[in-house]
Amino acid sequence: MGTKRDETIGVVGAGSWGTTLAVVACEHGTKTLLHCRKEEVAKELNETRLNQTYLPDIRLPSNLEATADLQRVAETCQFILFVVPSHGFRATARVLGGYVTGQHIVVHATKGIEQGTHKRMSEVLREETCLRKIGVLSGPNLARELAQHHPTGTLVASAYDEVFARAHAALHTDYFRVYGGRDVVGAEVAGAFKNIVALAAGVAAGLKLGENTKALLLTRGLSEMARFGVSMGGELMTFGGMAGMGDLIATCSSPLSRNHQVGARLAAGESLAKIQSEMQMVAEGVKTTRAVHEYAREKGLDLPIVAAVHRLLYEGGDVPTLLRDLMSIPTGREFVALSAN
């Protein structure tokens, strides 16, 4: 089932990523409603045709309308992209749950794991709403590059063929390739986990370390991602694809990545508190590190990069200690068999 030209698509979350996806959705001439938390922000976007706070200098299409009325989005749009930071995901999902029906299709694009519960975002949606037709969008998708029409691709994973069909019809363009899959768990875990590795990669970049170091972090980070993801029920192949390796390369290599920026600033000697207070957008890897570290301890998983980043962020560690920890990890065999617990 495709998206009809007279259908309205909803996007919940007007940060850089939500705004970018709303702009992409407008490419086919389809009207898009972009939900903002604050009425004054919606008014500003509609009047100036710019989201100067989160996506400066990218002009918003005429068929994009911002609104602070979440009920209107749910009642108008049968297909909704849910792009809310993980720390506010459950509360917003609970409100949305009062308006949606089982016929709605919702694809979330949030790359995080809920703190405390260690739940994936699709699990939160199922708990807080009656939704069943749920998918996840995850891939090497730096918002600004996509908004500038730099070619890239993404994965939409769902147990429902209809979810992929609607997402493909709404978002696939000549610069944004939308692939499909069924491994929701793997796609969600990969999208969240790569932010932890990006923090470490940002530290390495901030210290002016070279490509060898980056390659070491990416390959060992991918190994830990797969170990963690399989333990949660993900499929191994997913981590070698768009949501895993693809997103890992993009996020760990680009200074556009918020998590990369945090790591680089930590390497420059700034405190985490200062960095977070000055950032307008959320670096999901900071919260995800704690959630993944807690889960790994509960399950007895050996995730050395996660443990080292956790010490840096939450246990009073410093950058020299992070590097020493990473380089003192016993080597042994490069590959070990993976199995779900």
C-alpha positions as CSV (number, residue, x, y, z in Angstrom):
1,M,0.0,0.0,0.0
2,G,1.5,3.3,-1.1
3,T,1.1,6.8,0.2
4,K,-1.6,8.8,-1.7
5,R,-0.9,12.3,-2.8
6,D,-3.9,13.6,-0.9
7,E,-2.8,11.8,2.3
8,T,-1.3,13.8,5.1
9,I,1.8,12.3,6.8
10,G,2.5,13.1,10.5
11,V,5.9,13.6,12.1
12,V,6.1,13.9,15.9
13,G,9.3,15.7,17.0
14,A,10.7,18.9,15.5
15,G,14.3,18.4,16.3
16,S,16.9,18.2,13.5
17,W,16.1,14.6,12.6
18,G,12.3,15.0,12.8
19,T,12.4,18.1,10.7
20,T,14.6,16.5,8.1
21,L,12.3,13.5,7.8
22,A,9.3,15.9,7.4
23,V,11.1,17.7,4.7
24,V,11.9,14.4,2.9
25,A,8.3,13.3,3.2
26,C,7.2,16.5,1.4
27,E,9.3,15.6,-1.7
28,H,6.4,13.7,-3.2
29,G,4.0,16.6,-2.9
30,T,2.3,15.0,0.2
31,K,1.2,17.4,2.9
32,T,3.1,16.8,6.2
33,L,2.2,17.9,9.7
34,L,5.2,18.4,11.9
35,H,4.4,18.3,15.6
36,C,6.3,20.7,17.9
37,R,6.0,20.6,21.7
38,K,5.5,24.4,22.0
39,E,2.9,26.5,20.2
40,E,5.3,29.4,19.7
41,V,7.8,27.1,18.0
42,A,5.2,25.9,15.5
43,K,4.1,29.5,14.9
44,E,7.7,30.5,14.2
45,L,8.3,27.6,11.8
46,N,5.1,28.4,9.8
47,E,5.9,32.1,9.6
48,T,9.6,32.0,8.8
49,R,9.7,28.6,7.0
50,L,12.9,27.8,8.9
51,N,13.8,25.7,11.9
52,Q,16.7,27.9,12.9
53,T,17.3,26.2,16.2
54,Y,17.7,22.6,14.9
55,L,18.1,22.8,11.2
56,P,19.4,26.3,10.3
57,D,19.4,27.5,6.7
58,I,17.2,24.6,5.4
59,R,14.0,26.1,3.9
60,L,10.9,24.3,4.9
61,P,8.6,23.3,1.9
62,S,5.2,24.9,1.5
63,N,3.4,21.6,2.0
64,L,4.9,21.3,5.5
65,E,2.8,22.7,8.4
66,A,4.0,22.8,12.0
67,T,1.5,22.3,14.8
68,A,1.5,21.9,18.5
69,D,-1.8,19.8,18.4
70,L,-0.9,16.2,18.8
71,Q,-4.5,15.1,18.7
72,R,-4.8,16.8,15.3
73,V,-1.8,14.9,14.0
74,A,-3.3,11.5,15.1
75,E,-6.7,12.3,13.7
76,T,-5.4,13.6,10.4
77,C,-2.6,11.1,9.7
78,Q,-2.8,7.4,9.4
79,F,1.0,7.2,8.9
80,I,3.2,8.8,11.6
81,L,6.9,9.1,12.0
82,F,7.8,9.3,15.7
83,V,11.0,11.1,16.3
84,V,11.3,12.0,20.0
85,P,14.4,11.7,22.2
86,S,14.5,8.6,24.3
87,H,14.2,10.5,27.6
88,G,10.9,12.0,26.5
89,F,9.7,9.1,24.4
90,R,7.4,7.3,26.9
91,A,5.6,10.5,28.1
92,T,4.9,11.6,24.5
93,A,3.9,8.0,23.5
94,R,1.4,8.0,26.4
95,V,-0.2,11.2,25.1
96,L,-0.3,9.9,21.6
97,G,-1.9,6.7,22.9
98,G,-5.0,8.6,23.8
99,Y,-5.6,9.5,20.1
100,V,-4.4,6.6,17.9
101,T,-6.2,3.4,16.9
102,G,-5.0,0.0,15.9
103,Q,-5.2,1.1,12.3
104,H,-2.4,3.7,12.6
105,I,1.0,2.9,11.3
106,V,3.9,4.4,13.4
107,V,7.6,4.2,12.5
108,H,9.9,5.6,15.1
109,A,13.4,6.9,14.4
110,T,14.7,7.3,17.9
111,K,18.2,5.8,18.5
112,G,18.2,5.1,22.2
113,I,17.3,2.6,25.0
114,E,15.1,3.6,27.9
115,Q,17.0,4.1,31.1
116,G,15.9,2.0,34.1
117,T,13.8,-0.4,32.1
118,H,16.4,-1.1,29.3
119,K,13.5,-1.3,26.9
120,R,13.6,-0.6,23.2
121,M,11.4,2.2,21.8
122,S,9.0,-0.2,20.0
123,E,8.4,-1.9,23.4
124,V,7.6,1.5,24.9
125,L,5.1,2.2,22.1
126,R,3.4,-1.1,22.6
127,E,3.1,-0.5,26.3
128,E,1.8,3.1,26.1
129,T,-0.5,2.7,23.0
130,C,-2.8,0.3,21.2
131,L,-0.5,0.4,18.2
132,R,0.6,-2.9,16.6
133,K,1.7,-1.8,13.1
134,I,5.0,-0.4,14.4
135,G,8.4,-0.1,12.6
136,V,11.8,1.4,13.2
137,L,13.9,3.6,10.9
138,S,17.7,3.3,11.4
139,G,20.7,3.9,9.2
140,P,23.6,6.2,8.3
141,N,21.5,9.3,8.4
142,L,23.2,12.5,9.5
143,A,20.3,15.0,9.4
144,R,22.1,17.9,7.8
145,E,23.6,15.8,5.0
146,L,20.2,14.3,4.2
147,A,18.5,17.7,4.3
148,Q,21.1,18.8,1.8
149,H,20.1,15.9,-0.5
150,H,23.4,14.0,0.0
151,P,22.7,10.4,-1.2
152,T,22.2,7.9,1.6
153,G,20.0,5.0,2.6
154,T,18.2,3.7,5.6
155,L,16.5,0.5,7.0
156,V,12.8,0.3,8.0
157,A,12.3,-2.9,10.0
158,S,8.9,-4.2,10.9
159,A,7.0,-7.4,11.3
160,Y,4.3,-6.0,9.0
161,D,4.8,-5.6,5.2
162,E,2.3,-2.8,5.2
163,V,4.6,-0.7,7.5
164,F,7.5,-1.0,5.1
165,A,5.3,-0.3,2.1
166,R,4.0,2.9,3.6
167,A,7.4,4.1,4.8
168,H,8.9,3.4,1.4
169,A,6.2,5.3,-0.4
170,A,6.5,8.2,2.0
171,L,10.2,8.6,2.2
172,H,12.0,6.9,-0.7
173,T,13.5,9.4,-3.1
174,D,16.3,9.6,-5.7
175,Y,18.7,10.6,-2.8
176,F,17.2,8.6,0.0
177,R,17.0,4.8,-0.5
178,V,14.7,3.0,1.9
179,Y,15.4,-0.7,2.5
180,G,13.2,-3.1,4.3
181,G,13.8,-5.8,7.0
182,R,12.0,-7.7,9.8
183,D,14.6,-7.5,12.6
184,V,13.2,-4.8,14.7
185,V,15.3,-5.7,17.7
186,G,18.6,-5.6,15.7
187,A,17.7,-2.3,14.1
188,E,16.9,-0.7,17.4
189,V,19.9,-2.0,19.2
190,A,22.3,-1.1,16.4
191,G,20.9,2.5,16.2
192,A,21.3,3.0,19.9
193,F,24.6,1.2,20.5
194,K,26.6,2.9,17.7
195,N,26.3,6.2,19.7
196,I,28.4,4.7,22.5
197,V,31.2,3.8,20.0
198,A,30.9,7.3,18.5
199,L,31.7,8.9,21.9
200,A,34.9,6.9,22.0
201,A,35.7,7.8,18.4
202,G,35.1,11.4,19.2
203,V,37.7,11.2,22.0
204,A,40.2,9.7,19.5
205,A,39.5,12.4,17.0
206,G,39.9,15.1,19.6
207,L,43.3,13.6,20.5
208,K,44.3,13.8,16.8
209,L,44.7,10.0,16.6
210,G,44.7,8.5,13.2
211,E,42.7,6.2,11.0
212,N,44.2,3.0,12.6
213,T,42.7,4.0,15.9
214,K,39.3,4.8,14.3
215,A,39.4,1.4,12.5
216,L,40.2,-0.4,15.7
217,L,37.3,1.3,17.5
218,L,34.8,0.6,14.7
219,T,35.6,-3.0,14.3
220,R,35.7,-3.8,18.0
221,G,32.7,-1.6,18.6
222,L,30.8,-3.6,15.9
223,S,31.8,-6.8,17.7
224,E,30.4,-5.5,21.0
225,M,27.2,-4.2,19.2
226,A,26.6,-7.7,17.8
227,R,27.2,-9.4,21.1
228,F,24.8,-7.1,22.9
229,G,22.2,-7.2,20.1
230,V,22.1,-11.0,19.8
231,S,21.7,-11.3,23.5
232,M,18.6,-9.1,23.2
233,G,17.2,-11.3,20.4
234,G,18.6,-9.4,17.3
235,E,19.8,-11.2,14.2
236,L,23.6,-11.2,13.6
237,M,23.3,-10.1,9.9
238,T,21.5,-6.9,10.8
239,F,24.7,-5.6,12.5
240,G,26.6,-5.9,9.2
241,G,24.0,-3.8,7.3
242,M,22.6,-0.3,7.1
243,A,21.5,0.0,10.7
244,G,24.7,-1.5,12.1
245,M,27.9,-1.1,10.2
246,G,26.5,1.7,8.0
247,D,25.4,3.9,10.9
248,L,28.5,3.1,12.9
249,I,30.8,4.3,10.1
250,A,28.8,7.6,9.6
251,T,28.4,8.4,13.2
252,C,32.0,7.6,14.2
253,S,33.5,9.4,11.3
254,S,31.6,12.7,11.1
255,P,32.0,15.8,13.3
256,L,28.3,16.4,12.5
257,S,27.5,13.6,14.9
258,R,26.4,15.0,18.3
259,N,28.0,12.0,20.1
260,H,31.3,12.5,18.2
261,Q,31.2,16.1,19.2
262,V,30.8,15.2,22.9
263,G,33.7,12.8,22.7
264,A,36.0,15.4,21.1
265,R,35.1,18.0,23.7
266,L,35.8,15.6,26.5
267,A,39.2,15.0,24.9
268,A,39.8,18.8,25.0
269,G,39.3,18.7,28.8
270,E,35.7,20.0,29.0
271,S,33.4,18.5,31.6
272,L,30.3,16.4,30.6
273,A,28.0,18.7,32.5
274,K,29.3,21.8,30.7
275,I,29.0,20.1,27.3
276,Q,25.5,19.0,27.9
277,S,24.4,22.4,29.2
278,E,25.6,24.0,26.0
279,M,24.2,21.5,23.5
280,Q,20.7,22.3,22.1
281,M,20.3,18.8,20.8
282,V,20.5,15.5,22.7
283,A,23.5,13.2,22.4
284,E,21.7,9.9,22.9
285,G,25.0,8.0,23.5
286,V,25.4,9.6,27.0
287,K,22.2,8.1,28.3
288,T,22.5,4.9,26.2
289,T,25.9,4.1,27.7
290,R,24.4,3.9,31.2
291,A,21.4,1.7,30.1
292,V,23.6,-0.7,28.1
293,H,26.2,-0.9,30.8
294,E,23.5,-1.8,33.4
295,Y,22.0,-4.4,31.1
296,A,25.4,-5.9,30.4
297,R,26.2,-6.3,34.1
298,E,22.9,-7.9,34.7
299,K,23.4,-10.4,31.8
300,G,27.1,-11.0,32.4
301,L,28.1,-9.6,29.0
302,D,31.7,-8.5,28.4
303,L,31.6,-5.2,26.6
304,P,35.0,-3.5,27.2
305,I,34.3,-0.3,25.1
306,V,31.0,0.2,26.8
307,A,32.6,-0.2,30.3
308,A,35.4,2.2,29.4
309,V,33.1,4.9,28.1
310,H,30.9,4.4,31.2
311,R,33.9,5.0,33.5
312,L,34.7,8.2,31.6
313,L,31.1,9.5,31.8
314,Y,29.9,8.3,35.2
315,E,32.7,7.0,37.3
316,G,35.2,9.9,37.4
317,G,37.4,8.5,34.7
318,D,39.5,10.7,32.4
319,V,40.6,10.4,28.8
320,P,44.1,8.9,29.5
321,T,42.4,6.2,31.6
322,L,39.9,5.5,28.8
323,L,42.7,4.9,26.3
324,R,44.7,2.8,28.8
325,D,41.6,0.7,29.5
326,L,40.9,0.2,25.8
327,M,44.5,-0.8,25.0
328,S,44.8,-3.2,27.9
329,I,41.9,-5.3,26.9
330,P,43.1,-8.9,26.5
331,T,43.2,-9.9,22.8
332,G,42.7,-13.6,22.4
333,R,40.7,-14.7,19.4
334,E,39.2,-12.0,17.3
335,F,35.9,-13.8,16.7
336,V,33.8,-15.7,19.2
337,A,30.5,-17.6,18.8
338,L,27.4,-15.5,19.6
339,S,24.2,-16.8,21.1
340,A,21.2,-15.3,22.6
341,N,20.9,-15.7,26.4
